[in-house]
Amino acid sequence: MLLDSSLVSDRSLAAARRNGELINLERFDAVLTRAFRATRCRAVALVINSPGGSPAQSSLIYKRLRELRRRHPKTKLIAYVQERASSYSLPPAPAPTPPNPDPDPDPRPQAQSPKRRLVCSQSSTYTCISQDSAASGGYYIACAADEIVCDTNSIVGSIGVVSRGFGYVRALKRQGVERRIHAAGESKAGMDPYLKVTSKDLARQRRLLRELHGNFIHAVKEGRGDRLKPEAAARLHHRTSVAAGTVRRRLPSSLTEPSRSTLRKLQAQGAGLFDGAVYSGTAGIAVGLVDGIGEVSSDMSKRFGRHVQLVNMEPEEPVDYGRLLRWLF
C-alpha cells in the first residue's frame, strides 16, 4: 500500500476527498482489511512517503494496523520508505482472489507452492512537498509495522509536535482596526492571531503539545520496543551540539564525548529520539528507528524468493456524481 501524501491536505476537505489526496482511516480501512485477509498472503508491504500531518489520523491508522497484525499474526507487515509506485516495478498481478472468510488464514499449507504470494496494496495520490520520507505522522504509522525498511537517503524520524502561526497585532493597530471577539469559556478564544498572546494561552498550548507528544512517544516505544537505541541517539545528539559550537576549532574526540552523567541526562530527556530530530536512513539504523536498507521489489525477492508475486491493491475512490451529471447534461 502506498501512502504518498500528507495526512492533512492543504486544500479543502471536499476537494481533497474528490481528488484522492487524503491519507485517513476512512479511505484506507477497507483496503487494509482486504490485504490482510487475502488468500495465501505472506506479507503486506506498506510503502510510505509522507511528512506527516494530523495526529489523530496518524494514531487511528497506527492502531488499526496494530489490530490487523493482532488478528493475523502469520501475515507480516513491512513498511518501506520510498517514493511513489512509479519508482519500482511490479510483476504482472494474477487475477484477484476473493477474501478468505477465515479471519486468520494460515499460509503454511500453501508453503509447498513454487510461487508465494505477497499482497502490496497501493494508492495513487498527489506528491507532497517532502519526497521519500516517513517523518512525524508518516513515521507514526510506520511504527505499526514489524519492520521498517528505507533507502540510505530517506528521511525518517521527526518524533515531535509543532504548532505554527502568525501574529497581526501591530499590523492591525497601524491600520486602525480593532479586534472584537466574544466567547463563552475562558479558553475558547486562545491563541487568536489578532490578539496578543497571554501567558495562560501559551501555557494551555504547551500542555496540549506535551499531551500529543506523549502519545506519539508511547506509540513509537510500543511499536519499536527494544530496537530503539537511546544511548546511541544521545551520543549523536551530543556530538551534533558540540560540533555546532566548535565549527572553527577542532577538539580531540576525548573532549567531545559526553560524560556518563551527561549521557544519562540526555537519555532521560529523549535527546536524539523524541526531540523532533530527523535522520537519513543510515543514521536511522544507528539510532534504532529503521531496521534495514532496501526497496520493496528487491527486498521482497530476498525474503520470499524470486517467484514472489506482488499484488497491487488500491482504495476505492469516491465518485463525484455532481461532475458526472455535469458531463452528461
Sequence and secondary structure as in RCSB ss.txt:
>XXXX:A:sequence
MLLDSSLVSDRSLAAARRNGELINLERFDAVLTRAFRATRCRAVALVINSPGGSPAQSSLIYKRLRELRRRHPKT
KLIAYVQERASSYSLPPAPAPTPPNPDPDPDPRPQAQSPKRRLVCSQSSTYTCISQDSAASGGYYIACAADEIVC
DTNSIVGSIGVVSRGFGYVRALKRQGVERRIHAAGESKAGMDPYLKVTSKDLARQRRLLRELHGNFIHAVKEGRG
DRLKPEAAARLHHRTSVAAGTVRRRLPSSLTEPSRSTLRKLQAQGAGLFDGAVYSGTAGIAVGLVDGIGEVSSDM
SKRFGRHVQLVNMEPEEPVDYGRLLRWLF
>XXXX:A:secstr
 EE S SS SS HHHHHHHT    HHHHHHHHHHHHHSTTEEEEEEEE B    HHHHHHHHHHHHHHHHH TTS
EEEEEE S GGGS            SSSS   GGGTTSSS EEEEE       SS SEEETHHHHHHTTSSEEEE
 TT EEE  S        HHHHHHTT       SSTTTTTT TTS   HHHHHHHHHHHHHHHHHHHHHHHHHHG
GG  HHHHHHHHHHHHHHHH SSS   HHHHS  HHHHHHHHHHTTTTSSS EEEHHHHHHTTS  EE  HHHHH
HHHH TT EEEEE       HHHHHHHH 
